[in-house]
Amino acid sequence: MSSNATPRVAPSGATEFRDVATAHAPFPFGRLALWLIVAIVVIDFGWIVAKNENFGWPVVAQYFFDPIVLSGLYVSLGLTVVAMILGVALGLVIAIMRMSNDRLASGFASLFIWFFRGTPLLVQLIFWYNMSTLFPQLSIAIPFGPTLASWDTNSVITPMTAAIVGLALNEAAYMAEIIRGGLLSVERGQAETAEAFGMTKGRALRRIIIPQAMRSIVPPTGNQLISMIKATSLVSVIAMADLLYSVQSIYNRTFEIIPMLMVAVIWYLLITSVLNVGQSYIEAYYGRSDRRNAGAAKTAATTEEASH
């Protein structure tokens, strides 16, 4: 019985010959052992926390859906949404001013970013809340002329107003740098091509530059949104009834400090987990290749030229 298979011969001058036709990756014993160790540590820690009566898990379950807690949760979510919308909108304007060739606009934007990024958010919130100490009256007046309208500062700067203004302005300073970085990540040739096809700078920014910059803007913006959720806890110092303030009002009566803090911690973790999942989907949506972005820019510019 003959066989067509011929024996493999080692190349001339080779010290050793290995047949890799049936080679396979070695079993990852080290990685498996590491996973087992980590799993054991995590399960053990979870068991210790679950069995620790000092956490007061029955109290946590009792107050988790308490109306006071839910009311504070709604306030925190509302503050986050409003402050982020205002912060992103104002941050876009500040970023464009920062990139402007006009020294007045660029200087004002730089000063704004320097001040609101350089001072703690807690200090800014307290400052806005105590605005009436500096300016008892807020007025609209002609410079060095008569006053056209005037309001009592305490009636205008309420805890809600101070919280929104403080969070939004602080967020705008960070978003301005995030947006500026995203705009700078787009090749300069994209804007030049759009302008060559007759598009105005504003339209090129809306239709060409910003859509491509979103790929770089979305991930840090998601981080800022998560940070904003946690930053709303700072408004409790100005008597704003957010989630943290609500659980504090309960444990000040019941003295169940740790269980009530765990209620807030779990709610914060649930919200940030949902935001993490949403961020991953948004990143996948904007995660296009550079070729596809360039093709979209060329199509938009061609369409703009045809419309003229």
Secondary structure, DSSP 8 states (H G I E B T S, - for coil): -----------TT-S-----TT------HHHHHHHHHHHHHHHHHHHHHHH-GGG-HHHHHHHTT-HHHHHHHHHHHHHHHHHHHHHHHHHHHHHHHHT-S-HHHHHHHHHHHHHHHHS-HHHHHHHHHTHHHH-SEEEEE-TTS-EEEEEEHHHHS-HHHHHHHHHHHHHHHHHHHHHHHHHHTS-HHHHHHHHHTT--HHHHIIIIIHHHHHHHHHHHHHHHHHHHHHHGGGGGGGT---HHHHHHHHHHHH--HHHHHHHHHHHHHHHHHHHHHHHHHHHHHH---HHHHHHHHHHHHHHHHHH-
